[in-house]
Amino acid sequence: MTDEFHPVPFDEDSYYQDPAGFFAWLRESRPVAPVRMPGRGRAWFITGYADVRAALADPRLANDVHRWPGGARQRPSEAAGGVHAHLLNSDPPVHTRLRHLVWKAFTPRRVARLRPRAEEIAAGLLDEMEAAGGVTDLLGAYARPLPGAVLCELLGVPEADRGRISAAVAAYDKPGEADRVTRELAADLTGLIAAKRAGPGDDLLSALALVRDDVGEDGSGDGLTDTEARSLAFQILMGGFGTTVNLIGNGTLALLSHPEELARLRADPSLLPAAVEELLRITNPLNHATDRFTTQDMTVGGVVIPAGEWVFMATSSANRDPGRFPDPDRLDLGRDTSGHLAFGHGIHYCLGASLARLEAEVALGALLARFPGLSLAVPPEELRWRPVSLMHGLESLPVHLA
């Protein structure tokens, strides 16, 4: 066996606390390399921009839950809630059908209509923070509750259920909680979808419950099954929560750590959309795309990855590749960020990209306008990052509001 199959050294704490440093080392030394992931076995990391972008669109890298390689990764069980029949666990033609149907429900117009409500939610949370005063954990008080509330608004979750569902979503990544949260959310979503079918409203869950393909004169047509609708709602909840929490938290930290760029944004709020794109590029809400597996031997960057291997496309590393983004570790709100891979690329491009952008613009714009004296309440070196492979997010972010 050649050296290319020998897993690179992997230090969990170094990876979790400084993924940018870990990926920079890989890009420079072994841009396509196997890594022995704790609890998961061997997985291959791809770290260079061109290779990551190509791999994200390569049909030889698959997601189909029914074909997952065995061993280090266990297939999800329907007993865990039946919420795995979604886009991230499927390939064409199933993926093509699901994506076509969900876009009938998850329209740009529906997302755009959320902006006034998102602004109201942000203002209410900021009022509570201002009233409490003192040192505030921005994650607990703002970055977590805001996307939870917006997602419940989007889906049409009844007011009485929103607190419980938001709390369940937030608890998913805590040790030992994933199975419990999955079962509880599956039960909640099953009941909600049944209620929406019986009495639909103007919300995404109703649209998912009722969406159909073009129906012929004979009444034939394709629609989402209850399992598919429940799974897609679960994907939207889970995928739309953690990434947006991290974008708000990581983005705020990046701005507070770069006072010149923060002052630039305060002086010209019209930079906010461009600032969100640069923060997506540099702050890494996700360390890598959701993992996929090779369906056949494939060569990436001159390295052969055998069939049946798990592969992580390190999008955060690609976004800091100096061959694509000059001086990539410098925050520059005026930078040309076109082509960044924070939302992926190809058929699995993030379904909720427009919603994440909207929430980040609302959250950061309102926060900076309300608290001109916002500052870190602890030295940056005391901040800790959550020990999660996929997500790159802080455990807490203590701030002074004034």
Order of alpha helices (4+ residues) and beta strands (2+ residues): alpha-alpha-beta-beta-alpha-beta-alpha-alpha-alpha-beta-alpha-alpha-alpha-alpha-alpha-alpha-alpha-beta-beta-beta-beta-alpha-alpha-beta-beta
